[in-house]
Amino acid sequence: MRARVMSCSKPRMWAAIGAALLAASGAAAAMEIACPARVTMQPALITDAPDGWQPQQRRTTLSVQDVVVTIGPPEQRHDLKPDITMVNGRRSYNWRFVAAENEHGVWLSCGYGNTILLSQKLSTPVAQCQAQEPIVENGYRKLVITCR
Protein backbone atom coordinates (compact mmCIF):
# COMPACT_ATOMS: atom_id res chain seq x y z
CA MET A 1 0.00 0.00 0.00
CA ARG A 2 1.37 3.41 -0.93
CA ALA A 3 1.39 6.25 1.55
CA ARG A 4 -0.71 9.20 0.55
CA VAL A 5 1.24 12.42 0.44
CA MET A 6 -0.62 15.67 0.78
CA SER A 7 0.76 18.60 -1.12
CA CYS A 8 0.58 22.16 -0.01
CA SER A 9 1.88 25.46 -1.26
CA LYS A 10 5.21 26.80 0.01
CA PRO A 11 3.59 29.61 2.04
CA ARG A 12 1.31 27.08 3.75
CA MET A 13 4.24 24.76 4.35
CA TRP A 14 6.32 27.53 5.97
CA ALA A 15 3.33 28.65 8.03
CA ALA A 16 2.84 25.07 9.25
CA ILE A 17 6.55 24.72 10.11
CA GLY A 18 6.48 28.06 11.93
CA ALA A 19 3.41 27.05 13.91
CA ALA A 20 5.01 23.72 14.83
CA LEU A 21 8.21 25.45 15.97
CA LEU A 22 6.24 27.97 17.97
CA ALA A 23 4.24 25.21 19.64
CA ALA A 24 7.40 23.23 20.35
CA SER A 25 9.15 26.25 21.84
CA GLY A 26 6.15 26.93 24.08
CA ALA A 27 6.04 23.30 25.18
CA ALA A 28 9.77 23.40 25.87
CA ALA A 29 9.52 26.55 27.98
CA ALA A 30 10.48 25.59 31.47
CA MET A 31 10.00 27.25 34.79
CA GLU A 32 12.78 26.97 37.34
CA ILE A 33 12.00 27.10 41.02
CA ALA A 34 14.93 27.47 43.39
CA CYS A 35 14.40 26.38 46.96
CA PRO A 36 15.64 28.94 49.47
CA ALA A 37 19.11 27.72 50.49
CA ARG A 38 18.31 28.02 54.19
CA VAL A 39 15.63 29.01 56.64
CA THR A 40 15.95 30.38 60.14
CA MET A 41 13.44 29.38 62.77
CA GLN A 42 12.69 30.31 66.34
CA PRO A 43 13.92 27.89 68.99
CA ALA A 44 11.54 24.95 69.27
CA LEU A 45 9.17 24.90 72.22
CA ILE A 46 9.00 21.43 73.77
CA THR A 47 5.92 21.06 75.94
CA ASP A 48 6.08 17.47 77.12
CA ALA A 49 9.68 16.63 78.01
CA PRO A 50 9.70 13.94 80.71
CA ASP A 51 11.13 14.79 84.12
CA GLY A 52 14.89 14.73 84.07
CA TRP A 53 15.15 15.50 80.34
CA GLN A 54 16.21 18.93 79.11
CA PRO A 55 15.37 19.91 75.54
CA GLN A 56 18.27 21.22 73.47
CA GLN A 57 18.27 22.68 70.00
CA ARG A 58 21.59 22.83 68.25
CA ARG A 59 20.49 24.77 65.18
CA THR A 60 18.00 27.42 64.27
CA THR A 61 19.27 27.77 60.68
CA LEU A 62 18.47 24.80 58.47
CA SER A 63 19.78 24.06 54.96
CA VAL A 64 17.54 22.71 52.19
CA GLN A 65 17.68 18.92 52.02
CA ASP A 66 15.11 17.71 49.53
CA VAL A 67 11.98 18.42 47.54
CA VAL A 68 8.54 16.88 47.98
CA VAL A 69 5.96 16.98 45.18
CA THR A 70 2.31 16.58 46.13
CA ILE A 71 -1.02 16.55 44.37
CA GLY A 72 -3.13 18.96 46.38
CA PRO A 73 -1.88 20.87 49.43
CA PRO A 74 1.07 19.20 51.25
CA GLU A 75 -0.94 18.75 54.46
CA GLN A 76 -3.10 16.22 52.58
CA ARG A 77 0.06 14.07 52.18
CA HIS A 78 -0.56 12.95 48.59
CA ASP A 79 3.20 12.77 47.98
CA LEU A 80 4.36 11.53 44.60
CA LYS A 81 7.28 9.14 44.41
CA PRO A 82 9.84 10.27 41.80
CA ASP A 83 11.60 8.13 39.24
CA ILE A 84 15.27 8.23 40.26
CA THR A 85 18.11 7.99 37.76
CA MET A 86 21.82 8.83 37.81
CA VAL A 87 22.99 11.78 35.70
CA ASN A 88 26.69 12.69 35.74
CA GLY A 89 27.17 10.88 39.03
CA ARG A 90 24.28 12.68 40.77
CA ARG A 91 20.79 11.44 41.47
CA SER A 92 18.10 12.96 39.27
CA TYR A 93 14.47 12.95 40.47
CA ASN A 94 11.69 13.02 37.88
CA TRP A 95 7.93 13.39 38.29
CA ARG A 96 5.37 13.13 35.46
CA PHE A 97 1.82 14.45 35.69
CA VAL A 98 -1.52 13.85 33.99
CA ALA A 99 -4.24 16.45 33.45
CA ALA A 100 -6.32 15.25 36.44
CA GLU A 101 -3.38 15.84 38.79
CA ASN A 102 -3.01 19.41 37.52
CA GLU A 103 -6.71 19.98 38.17
CA HIS A 104 -6.15 19.19 41.87
CA GLY A 105 -3.02 21.34 41.91
CA VAL A 106 0.64 20.37 41.86
CA TRP A 107 2.57 21.61 44.88
CA LEU A 108 6.34 21.77 45.39
CA SER A 109 7.73 21.74 48.90
CA CYS A 110 11.34 22.33 49.86
CA GLY A 111 12.32 20.30 52.91
CA TYR A 112 14.53 21.53 55.76
CA GLY A 113 15.83 19.45 58.65
CA ASN A 114 13.34 16.63 57.98
CA THR A 115 10.75 18.78 59.78
CA ILE A 116 10.08 22.06 57.99
CA LEU A 117 8.50 22.46 54.54
CA LEU A 118 8.24 25.64 52.47
CA SER A 119 5.51 24.97 49.91
CA GLN A 120 4.02 26.61 46.86
CA LYS A 121 1.37 25.66 44.36
CA LEU A 122 2.46 25.77 40.74
CA SER A 123 0.52 28.46 38.92
CA THR A 124 0.40 26.67 35.56
CA PRO A 125 -0.24 23.05 34.55
CA VAL A 126 2.89 20.95 34.10
CA ALA A 127 3.67 17.65 32.43
CA GLN A 128 6.86 16.93 34.35
CA CYS A 129 9.28 18.24 36.95
CA GLN A 130 12.92 17.35 37.54
CA ALA A 131 15.44 18.01 40.29
CA GLN A 132 18.95 16.80 40.97
CA GLU A 133 20.64 16.17 44.28
CA PRO A 134 21.44 19.50 45.90
CA ILE A 135 24.92 20.90 45.32
CA VAL A 136 26.80 22.88 47.98
CA GLU A 137 27.32 26.53 47.15
CA ASN A 138 28.67 29.09 49.66
CA GLY A 139 28.34 26.55 52.46
CA TYR A 140 24.66 25.81 51.78
CA ARG A 141 22.88 23.35 49.53
CA LYS A 142 21.38 24.64 46.30
CA LEU A 143 18.32 22.83 44.94
CA VAL A 144 16.54 23.84 41.72
CA ILE A 145 13.40 22.19 40.35
CA THR A 146 12.65 22.52 36.62
CA CYS A 147 9.07 22.00 35.48
CA ARG A 148 7.61 21.96 31.97
C-alpha positions as CSV (number, residue, x, y, z in Angstrom):
1,M,0.0,0.0,0.0
2,R,1.4,3.4,-0.9
3,A,1.4,6.3,1.6
4,R,-0.7,9.2,0.5
5,V,1.2,12.4,0.4
6,M,-0.6,15.7,0.8
7,S,0.8,18.6,-1.1
8,C,0.6,22.2,0.0
9,S,1.9,25.5,-1.3
10,K,5.2,26.8,0.0
11,P,3.6,29.6,2.0
12,R,1.3,27.1,3.7
13,M,4.2,24.8,4.4
14,W,6.3,27.5,6.0
15,A,3.3,28.7,8.0
16,A,2.8,25.1,9.2
17,I,6.5,24.7,10.1
18,G,6.5,28.1,11.9
19,A,3.4,27.1,13.9
20,A,5.0,23.7,14.8
21,L,8.2,25.4,16.0
22,L,6.2,28.0,18.0
23,A,4.2,25.2,19.6
24,A,7.4,23.2,20.3
25,S,9.1,26.3,21.8
26,G,6.1,26.9,24.1
27,A,6.0,23.3,25.2
28,A,9.8,23.4,25.9
29,A,9.5,26.6,28.0
30,A,10.5,25.6,31.5
31,M,10.0,27.3,34.8
32,E,12.8,27.0,37.3
33,I,12.0,27.1,41.0
34,A,14.9,27.5,43.4
35,C,14.4,26.4,47.0
36,P,15.6,28.9,49.5
37,A,19.1,27.7,50.5
38,R,18.3,28.0,54.2
39,V,15.6,29.0,56.6
40,T,16.0,30.4,60.1
41,M,13.4,29.4,62.8
42,Q,12.7,30.3,66.3
43,P,13.9,27.9,69.0
44,A,11.5,24.9,69.3
45,L,9.2,24.9,72.2
46,I,9.0,21.4,73.8
47,T,5.9,21.1,75.9
48,D,6.1,17.5,77.1
49,A,9.7,16.6,78.0
50,P,9.7,13.9,80.7
51,D,11.1,14.8,84.1
52,G,14.9,14.7,84.1
53,W,15.1,15.5,80.3
54,Q,16.2,18.9,79.1
55,P,15.4,19.9,75.5
56,Q,18.3,21.2,73.5
57,Q,18.3,22.7,70.0
58,R,21.6,22.8,68.3
59,R,20.5,24.8,65.2
60,T,18.0,27.4,64.3
61,T,19.3,27.8,60.7
62,L,18.5,24.8,58.5
63,S,19.8,24.1,55.0
64,V,17.5,22.7,52.2
65,Q,17.7,18.9,52.0
66,D,15.1,17.7,49.5
67,V,12.0,18.4,47.5
68,V,8.5,16.9,48.0
69,V,6.0,17.0,45.2
70,T,2.3,16.6,46.1
71,I,-1.0,16.5,44.4
72,G,-3.1,19.0,46.4
73,P,-1.9,20.9,49.4
74,P,1.1,19.2,51.2
75,E,-0.9,18.8,54.5
76,Q,-3.1,16.2,52.6
77,R,0.1,14.1,52.2
78,H,-0.6,12.9,48.6
79,D,3.2,12.8,48.0
80,L,4.4,11.5,44.6
81,K,7.3,9.1,44.4
82,P,9.8,10.3,41.8
83,D,11.6,8.1,39.2
84,I,15.3,8.2,40.3
85,T,18.1,8.0,37.8
86,M,21.8,8.8,37.8
87,V,23.0,11.8,35.7
88,N,26.7,12.7,35.7
89,G,27.2,10.9,39.0
90,R,24.3,12.7,40.8
91,R,20.8,11.4,41.5
92,S,18.1,13.0,39.3
93,Y,14.5,13.0,40.5
94,N,11.7,13.0,37.9
95,W,7.9,13.4,38.3
96,R,5.4,13.1,35.5
97,F,1.8,14.5,35.7
98,V,-1.5,13.9,34.0
99,A,-4.2,16.4,33.5
100,A,-6.3,15.3,36.4
101,E,-3.4,15.8,38.8
102,N,-3.0,19.4,37.5
103,E,-6.7,20.0,38.2
104,H,-6.1,19.2,41.9
105,G,-3.0,21.3,41.9
106,V,0.6,20.4,41.9
107,W,2.6,21.6,44.9
108,L,6.3,21.8,45.4
109,S,7.7,21.7,48.9
110,C,11.3,22.3,49.9
111,G,12.3,20.3,52.9
112,Y,14.5,21.5,55.8
113,G,15.8,19.5,58.7
114,N,13.3,16.6,58.0
115,T,10.8,18.8,59.8
116,I,10.1,22.1,58.0
117,L,8.5,22.5,54.5
118,L,8.2,25.6,52.5
119,S,5.5,25.0,49.9
120,Q,4.0,26.6,46.9
121,K,1.4,25.7,44.4
122,L,2.5,25.8,40.7
123,S,0.5,28.5,38.9
124,T,0.4,26.7,35.6
125,P,-0.2,23.1,34.6
126,V,2.9,21.0,34.1
127,A,3.7,17.6,32.4
128,Q,6.9,16.9,34.3
129,C,9.3,18.2,36.9
130,Q,12.9,17.3,37.5
131,A,15.4,18.0,40.3
132,Q,19.0,16.8,41.0
133,E,20.6,16.2,44.3
134,P,21.4,19.5,45.9
135,I,24.9,20.9,45.3
136,V,26.8,22.9,48.0
137,E,27.3,26.5,47.2
138,N,28.7,29.1,49.7
139,G,28.3,26.5,52.5
140,Y,24.7,25.8,51.8
141,R,22.9,23.4,49.5
142,K,21.4,24.6,46.3
143,L,18.3,22.8,44.9
144,V,16.5,23.8,41.7
145,I,13.4,22.2,40.4
146,T,12.7,22.5,36.6
147,C,9.1,22.0,35.5
148,R,7.6,22.0,32.0
